[in-house]
Amino acid sequence: MRRHYGRGKEKRGWSGPKHGPRRHRRSGHGNRAGSLEQEEPQTPVNAGPSSSGDPSSSSSTQNSVVPELPGFYYDSEKNRYFRLLPGHNNYNPLTKESIQYKAMECKRLRLLEEEEKQKKKTTRAGLNSSVLLQKRQLGLLSSTSYCRLVHELKVNGMQRRKIEIHSPDSSVAGTNNFKIIVVNSVCWASLTHPDSHVLLCLMGIAETPGCASLLPASLFSSTNPGDRPGMLCSFKISTAWSCAWCLNPQADNCFSTGLTRRVLVTNVVTGHRQTFGTSSDVLAQQFARQTPVLYNGCRSGEIFSIDVRQRNRKGQSWKAIRLFHGSAVTSIHLMEAEHYLMAADMAGKIKLWDLRTTKCVKQYHGHHNEYAVLPLHVNEEEGLLTAVGQDCYTRIWSLQDTHLLRTIPSPHPSSKDAIPSVVFSSRLGGPRGVPGLLMAVKQDLYHFSYI
């Protein structure tokens, strides 16, 4: 079979006609894509997305329009095929990962640009909310639709603002104590008063074993460092995937750590420990408030509860409630009334479970996860669910009807080490504050507040 290299007429090449004639070097292996295209001259290769199309379109979307050639990738901007095998063309080596990253970056930058345009729009305050209220009063909107639209209006009105952080004097003793700490899990502990301490599960490094440490919250205050108490206590444990503090008086001063194939419940005052063997690693935990019951999410996809008043039993007969996801459970949240439990897994599924019937009653779509342990943030007062995906997008859903209200792109390029950490507050900034979102990405901190 005769192969055609780059000095033929335009119609013999492998680029689209809108680029005009293009010359190629004889030695370029990339021109083999041209020969593959020439073998099927009737195929509408140039009917794919043009360079003026949406730059955020994924390669899978492009390939649904343009014929897919094994081992090649179609670039809509250049209107050409490129070999996927690295080192086999005259351009930079391409991989599926780099192609996906480029598409994600185009989408992120486009959304950031849209956000900037939105900031410049001048709208009368309360105009849309007033219209919604009038429609509700006239009976044109149901209660459910009205609540969802109001939430959507408020959430989409939040604008990103960067917070400038001035680091304390590094010469002051104790300010850099946590630079080398590798924290696997953290939660608030209420030992002397609400949120009086911080429970840290530290990962073991080299021959140093892991440990669970209880630190007074005053350690992080800006008062005189000499007045700060030191570490209250530390317990040597194997690497913990998760931790939780119990607020029920029947298991007072107790915390739990989720370990490899077991759960360890420790009393910080007496040092007494209870061990519950499991068949999988425990990646997420939360205690109920009304009863001393601990909920656990496992790598196997199982969610189960433990009544810590039970003493160690053989087997796993102590499991009370059992739920099952199809992938590793990375986060759980027990709702305030304690009849429902929210859970997320590594397949990107977010489900709301009815603990009385052990059935899934709602699902929240759009979350992205493949392998990371990512938390859920539920704010029942505002009726919002917030989660950051592995794609570095922050998504906000309506708790009531599962509608995706907003998708927020990260201010930084997407990467494994730049997944934002977020928290939603009903009163951001204090008792007189308004609802808003705090976002930390690498060294930067941002806030999004209701307007």
Secondary structure, 3 states (H helix, E strand, C coil): CCCCCCCCCHHHCCCCHHHCCCCCCCCCHHHHHHHHHHCCCCCCHHHCCCCCCCCCCCHHHHHCCCCCCCCEEEECCCCEEEECCCCCCCCCCCCHHHHHHHHHHHHHHHHHHHHHHHHHCCCCCCHHHHHHHHHHHCCCCCHHHHHHHHHHHHHHCCEEEEECCCCCCCCCCCCCCCCCCCEEEEEEECCCCCCCEEEEEECCECCECCEEEEEEHHHHCCCCHHHCCCCCEEEECCCCCEEEECCCHHHCCEEEEEECCEEEEEECCCCCEEEEECCCCEEEEEECCCCCEEEEEECCCEEEEEECCCCCCCCCCCEEEEEECCCCEEEEEECCCCCEEEEEECCCCEEEEECCCCEEEEEECCCCCCCCCCCEEEECCCCEEEEECCCCCEEEEECCCCCEEEEECCCCCCCHHHCCEEEEEEEECCCCCEEEEEEEECCEEEEEECC
